[in-house]
């Protein structure tokens, strides 16, 4: 089973300009996110680095489990979230 029905996210800096983001979540969790999200999909949200006020958001295809994200500022602390916008526009 994929991490025993737990959602797990990992980030590794592949090189100074690129992060490798990997995640795993149960199929039931993916379906719930798809059903509850405003546009039917998940988003990786990266904060810190380029602009603390404006997070970098990248849409995730439903069956993806990893993604490379290019960053402009190496060696910068970042916060990463995997979530979605609900129909009212709230981030979950």
N, C-alpha and C positions, 0 to 999 in steps of 0.2 A: 504493500500500500504506500501511496505517496505521503510520507511523513505522518502517517496515522491520523489523517483528517485535520492536520494543523496547517495553517498558512505560514510559510517560511520564506523570507526574502534575504538574499545575500548580495553583497556588492564587492567587487575586486577592481582595483585600478590596474587595467591591463597595460597601459603605458601612460605617459604624462597627459595625453589628450583624450583618453578613452576609458570609460568605465564599463565593466561587464556586470550586468544586473541579472540575477537568476531568481526564480521564485517557484514555489510549488503550493498548490492548494487543492482541496478536495473538489471533485466534480460537482457535488451539491453546493458548495460555496460559490463556485464559478457560475452555476445556474442562478443562484440567488442574486449575485451581483448583476448578472445580465438582465434579470427580470426587474430589479430595483433601480437600475441606472437610467438616467435621462435618455442616453443614446444607445443603450445596450452593450456598452463595453467598459473595459478597465483602462485606467490611465496611470502611468508612472509619473510621479511629481517629484522633481528634484529642486531643492531649495539650497541657497548658499552659492557662493561663487559668482557667476555672471551678474546676478542682481538679486539681492535678498528680498526686495519688494515684489519682484515678478518671478514666480517659480517657472522652471522649464517643465512643460507637460508634453508627454509623448503617449499617443494612443497605442494600446496593446491589442494585437489580434487575438481572438479567443483561444486558439490552441498554442500560442507561444508560451515558452517557459524560460526564455532568456532573451536578452537584447543588449546590444552595444550602444552606449550613449556617448556622443562626443562632447567634450567640455573644453572651454577656452582657458580656464585657469587651473593648472595642475597644483597638487598639494594644498588643496583648500578643503576645509571641513564642509561636508554637505549632509543634508537630511533628505532621505528618500522615503516616499510613501507610495503604496500601491492602493488605489481606490477608484472612486467614481463620483460623479455628480448625480444627486437624486433629482426627481422631476422639479423640485422647487429651487434647484441650483445650489443646494448645500453639499459640501464635500464630505464624503464618508470613506 
